[in-house]
């Protein structure tokens, strides 16, 4: 359970997709004056040194944020994401990558709050230290809790302002995480049906991974959006991350258009072979049940 360290994967293609979507959701929430809460159920360390031993061991960021860092032609949603990464690198050199907690912190206003869960004992200590080092305002707006975000989420819903974004992105090293994600979403919607929930999942050669989004989409009455970004063909020997997806419940109306602009560009920029591509599926807003036809493009 405690073997996974996100520092090995920080800034890779999966982080790019997740954080492009996260930035768009945060920007939308900030358009209204009413405060909102961000809850991250699997927060990790929050901020990662790309020249550190763990990130440098695999250099996965080189085929993720590394390919985008110097691009000047990014569509607006990707440019917004790049602004968030550049905020963690004020000298212009790509040395740090902000995880979801620090992406969120960069978009919080005075009345907004951030709740972070992390089970890994070392990761949660680093996370708390990173938040403290970010300054008094960041520490005041943020609460770090050591523990299981799946179960800890229950006590936080509904939030006082009735506005919240919940990010659920476990490592999925434990196959039971797939079932726990579905159960957690079902319970959360029972407590707070109008919240925005963003669920990240890997594209790996596991039956549970292929079935998760279909399982979520079958939940009755949901209004949802699903985006995927595939960078290469699956490995012939089975293991390995060849892409990822994000399933958003109660997405803002702006998200579909933003991703329709971002995904083709990202698929081209991050492609590792001819199997790279993207998909964007949206439920029918009139029925909240039947998906509209997918929009797909392959490089």
N, C-alpha and C positions, 0 to 999 in steps of 0.2 A: 504493500500500500504506500510505503514511504520511499520507494525507489525513484519515483518520478520527480525530476527537477526541470522546470520549464526553461531554465537558463540555457539548456542544451538546444532549445528550439526557438528561442526568442527572435522575433523579427522574420520568421520564415513566411512562406506563402500563406499558411493558414492564419497566422497573426495578421497579415495584410488584409485578408478578407474580413476577419472578425472585427478589426479595428476601423476599417473603412465604414462598415455598417454601424459600429458603435458611435463613431463621430457623428454620423448623420442623425442617429436617434437622439443624441445629446443636444445637438444644435436645434432640433425640433422642440425638445422639451424646454429649452431656454427661451423660446419665443414668447412664452407667457410669463407674466410676473409671478404667478403662484409658485412657491418653492416645490422642488421635487426631491426625491430620494433615489439614489442609485445603490443597488444591492448586488454584490459580486459574490457568488457562492463558492468560488474556487479561485481565490485572488492571486496565488503565487507570491512572488517576492515584490512585485509592483514595478520594479525598475531593474534593468539588466545592463551590465557592462559588456559590450560586444567584443572588447579586447581582453576580457577575462578568460580564465582557463576553461570554464564550462562552455561558453558560447564559441570560443575559438576551436574547441575540440572537433565540432562538426561543421562549423561555419554555415549553418543553414540560413542565416540572415543574408548571405551573399546572393542567394537565389530568391530572396524575398525583398526586404526593404533595400538591400544593397543594389538591386537592379533599378530601383525607382528614385534613389536619392538625388541623382543629378539630372533627372528628367525635368524638362521645362514645359512639356506638352501635355501634362496630365489633365484629364477632365476635372471639373470643379470638385466632385466628391472625393476624388483621390488627392487633389491638391489640399483640401481641408484636412485629410488624414496626414499628409506630409507636414502640414503646419504643426500638428500635434507632436510629431516626432522631432521636428526641428526645435520645438520649445524645450526638449530635453537635451539638445545639442547646440547651445547658444553660440559656440565658436565656429559653427558651420561644418565641423568634422563629425562624421557618424561614429560616435563612440558609445552611445547609450541608446537603449530601446525602452520606451515606456510600455509597461504592460497595461492591462485594462484599468487597474486602479489609478494609474497616473494619467492615462488618457482621460478618465472621468474627472479627476481632480482639476485638470486644465480647463474644464468646461463648467465647473460649479460656480455659483454665485453665492453671495453672502448667506442667504437663507437655505441653500441646498445642503444636503447631507449625503455622506458616503458610508456604507456599511460593508465591511470586508470580512469574509470568512476564509480561513486556511487551516488545514489539518496538519500539514507537515511541520514538525516542531522547529526545524531549522528555517524553513521558508517563512513561517509566521514571525520569527524573531527578526529576520532580515526585513520583512515587510514593515513591521512596527518601526524599525530603525529608519527605513527610507521615508516613511511618513513623517516621523519626527524631524528628520533632516530637511524636509521640504518647507519647514517654517511653521510659525504659530497658527496662521490662518488654515493651512492644510490640516494640521493636527486637530484644530477645533472643529472642523467640518467632518472629520473622519473618525470612525471607531473600528479598530481591528479586533477581531475575536478569533481565538484559537478554537477550532472545532469544525464539526460537520455542517457545511452550508446547506445540504439538503434538508436536514432537520431544523437547523437554526433559522431558516427562512420563515417558518411557520409563525414565529412570534413577532415578526415584523410586518405582517400583512393583516389588514390594510394599513398603509402609512397614514399619519395624521392629515397630510394635505391631499390624500387620495390621488396623488400623482407619483408614479414610480417607474423606474426601469430596472428590471431584474435580469442579470446576465448569469446564465448557467453554462459553464464550460469545464466540466471535469476532464481529467486526462483520458478516461475510458480504458486505462490499463486493466482495470477490473471490469470484466464483462457485465457485471451486475449494474454498472453505472447506467447502461442503456435503459434498463427497466426502472431504475431509480429516477432518471430524468423524466420519464413519462408519468410516473406516480407523483413526483414533485410538482410538475405542471398541473396535473389534475387537482391536486390539493390546493395549490396556490390560486387557481381560478375560482375554486369554491370560496376562498377567503376574500379575493380581490379580483373580480372578473374583468375590470376595466384597465388593469395594469398592462404595461408593455413588457413582454418577456422575449428575450433573445437567447436562443439555445444553439450553441455551436456544437458541431459533431465532425468527426474525421471521416474521410473517405479512405477506408482500408478494406482489405479483403476479409471481412467478417460479415456473416449474415446479419448480426445485430445492427451493424452500421448501416447496411442497405435498407433495413426495415424501419429504422427509428423515425425518419421523417414521415413515412407512410403511416406509421402508427400514430404520430401526433396529428397528422392531417385528418385522420378518421375520428378524432374527438368531436362530438356533436357541437354545433353552434359556433365554431371558431372562425374568426377572421384572421388569415395568416398570409405570410409571404415566405417563400423559401428561395434562397440563392445558393448556388454552388460554383466553385472555382476549381477546375481540374488542371494540373500543370503537366502531367505526364501519364503514360499508360501504367497500369499496375505492374509491379515487379513480377517476373515469371516465377520467383521462388516464394511469393505470397506476402511477406511482411513489407512494411513501408507505407508512408503516407503519400498518396498520389494526388490528393486534393482535400477539400473540406467543404462543409456546408453550414449555413446558418438558417434557422427556422425562427421567424419572428411572429409572435402572436400580438394582435392589435397594433399592427404597424401604422405609422403615420402615412397619410396619403402621399407625402412627398418622397417616400423611400423607393417606391417602384421606379419612378422616373430617374432618380439619382443612380440606382443600380443599373438601369438600362444603359445609362451613359458610362458607368464605371467598368462593368464586367467585361465587355468586349476588349476594352483597352488593357485591362489587367491580364486577361487570358493571353493576349499577344505579348505583353511585356514580360510575363513570368513563365511563358511556355518553355518546357524542357524537351518536348518532342511533339510530334504531329498529333498526339492524342489530347493535347491541351484544349480546353473549352470552358464553357460556362452554361448555366441555366438559371432561369428566373421563372418561378411559378407563383401564382397569386390566387387565393380563393375568390370565389364570386362574392362580391360585397352584398349582393341582393339576397343570396341564400345562406352565405357564410358556410357553405358546405361543398359545392361543386367547384373544383378548380378550373380556372380559365386555361386555355391551351398554353403550354410552356413556350417561352421564347428561348431559342438555343442558337449558339454559333460555335463552330469548331474551327480551330486554327488550321 
